[in-house]
Amino acid sequence: MLDWLKNINKEYPEFWKTYLSKFDKKSKRFVVLSTETSGLNPIKDVILSIGSFAVINDSIVIGDSFEAVLLQYKFLHDNGLSNEFIVESKMKKLSEPEAIQSLIDFIGNAVLVGHHIDFDVEMINAALERLDCGRLKNEALDVDVMYRKLQDINDRQFSLDELCNIYKIPKSDRNSSSEDAYKIALLFLKLKSRLGIK
């Protein structure tokens, strides 16, 4: 049977219906997103942490941010890993459904921005599927693609560290999804103005 057919009369969770209702008008808000995952396979792997900042009117809005560390018991159990594997953090740990629902509430209809954002989107879509929801509807921009477009480079990709070096964005000893999201936001502001994105 065709996939879309089984979703015609599907009853979605309330948070998902609210999310879908936000796409009547275009957002002026960008949401820079970074995920830390257990691996690179959206089917088998899971999100361990999410960091996110809003960018509005060419400014990173620190107060408009989202950060979550996810408790992934099933992942830990299935892979034989101990609880020490969970990201060490003083933050409250959320279950995957809690974290994904909060993230969806946070991003709304914003344009998503990331470094290799397609992967982050696929990981979020896999988590949404586990919650019986649809796929993200947000537009997305990738800082690597933006840089390559600006420089007319088609034959290679750039790591986040390489892009930060090019634009002299300081490195941090701390490695977290929020730290990466902040670096991506700084890169995005530099690339956005050069590409004339409003």
N, C-alpha and C positions, 0 to 999 in steps of 0.2 A: 504494500500500500504506500502511496505517496506520503512523505513526511508532513507536508503542509496540510493534508487532509485531516490527519489526526489532531491537529492543533486548532481546527476551526471553532469548535465549541469548548475548547479547553478553559478551565477556570484557573487563572493565574493567582499567585499570592497577592495580597493587597499592595505591598511595597512595589511590586513589579507593575501593577496597573497604574500606580501613581507615577512611576518612572516613565512609562509609555505616554502618559498624558502631557508630559513636559515638552514634547517635540512639536507642538503647534507653532512655536516661534523660535527663531534662531537665537542662540546664546551669544553674549558678548564676553563670556567667561571661558578661559582655557583652564584645563586641569592637567597638570604635569604629574605623571604617574610612573612609579617604579615598583616592581614586585621582586621579591626574593623567593625562589622556588626550590623544590627538592631535586629538580632536574629539568630536562628540556623537552619532555614528552607530555603534552597537555592531557593525554588519555590516562597515563599512569602516574604522573607527578602532580604535586599539589603546591599551592601558594603557602609560604611560611610567614612572609610579612609583606606589608604594603605601605608605601610612603607616597604622599601626594600633597601638592600645593596648588592653589589657584593663582592664575595670572590674570589680572584685570587692568586695562589701560596701561600697559607696559610696566607694570609693577608686580612683584611677587608678594602676595598677600599672606604673610606668615600666620595671621589669625584665622585665615580661611584654609585650613589644612586638615589632613586626615592621616592617621597612622594607626596601624594595627599589627599585632603579632598574633598569628593563628595557632591554636592548639590543634594539631593534626594527629590525634591518637590512632586513627585507622592506618594512616600512612606509616607511623612509627611501628605499629604492631605488625603490619603486613611486610615491612622491610626489615624486621628484626633489629630496629634501632632502639637505643634506650632513650629515656626522657631527657638525658643530657643534651641530646641533639637539638632540642627546642632552643630557639634563639634566646640567649641570655638577655633578659630585659626586665626593668622594673615596671614596665607597662603591664596593664591588665591584659591577659591573654583571652582572646575571643574564639568561640567555635567558628568553623568555616561559615555556617549559615548566618550567624550574627555579624561577622566581619563583612561578608559580601553584601548583606542587606544594608549595613551602614555605609559601605562604599557607594552603592547604587544611589542611596539617598544623597550622599555628598556630591557625586559627579553630576547628577541631573542630566541636562541636555548640553553640557559643556563640550567643547572640542577637546579631545584627549591629546596629550603630547607625551612622547616618550622616546627612549633610545631603543630601537627595534621594537616599537610599540605593538606591532602585529602579534608578537609572542605574548606580551602582557595581556592583550585583548583575548587571545585564544585561551590563556590560562583562566581568565575571569569567566569567559563563556563556558568553559568546562565546569567550573564551579556553579554557574547559573543553571546549567543543565541538570546538575545533581539536585537543584532546588525546584525543578520542574518549571523553569522560566525560559524565555526565549534568549536570543543573542543581543549583545549591546548594539544600540542604534547610533551611537555617537560617531561623528566624524573624527578622524585621527590624523595627527601629523607626527612625522618621525624626524628627529634632529639629524640623524645620519643622512637620510634622504635629502633633507633641506640643505645640509652642507654640500653634499655631492652635486645637487642641482646648482647651487651657487658657484661651485668650482668647475662645473661641467665634467665631473668624474663619473664614469659609468662602470668601470672595471674592478672596483673594490669597495669594501665596507670599512668603516672606521669604528674602532672601539670607543667607549665613553672616555677612557683615559687619553686616547689620541686626540679626540676633539677638545678635551679640557686643556691639553698641552698647547694645541694650536691657538686657542683663545685665552690662554694664560689664566685659566680658572684654577685656583689653588686646590691641591689634593688634601685629603684628610686621612688621618690614621684610622678613624672610625669608618667601618664599612657597613652601611645599613641602607635599606631601601629609601628611607627618608633623606639620608645624605645624598644618595644618587639622584633622587627626585629634585633636590635643591640644585645640584650641579646641572641637571638637565634643564631646569627652569632658567638658570643663568645663560646657558647655551641658547635656549629658545629665544630669549630676549635679544641676544646679539644677532641671531640668524633671522628672526622675525623682522627686525628693522631693515636689515640688508635686502630681504626678499620683498619688502613692502606689504607684509601681511598685516591686516588691520584686525 
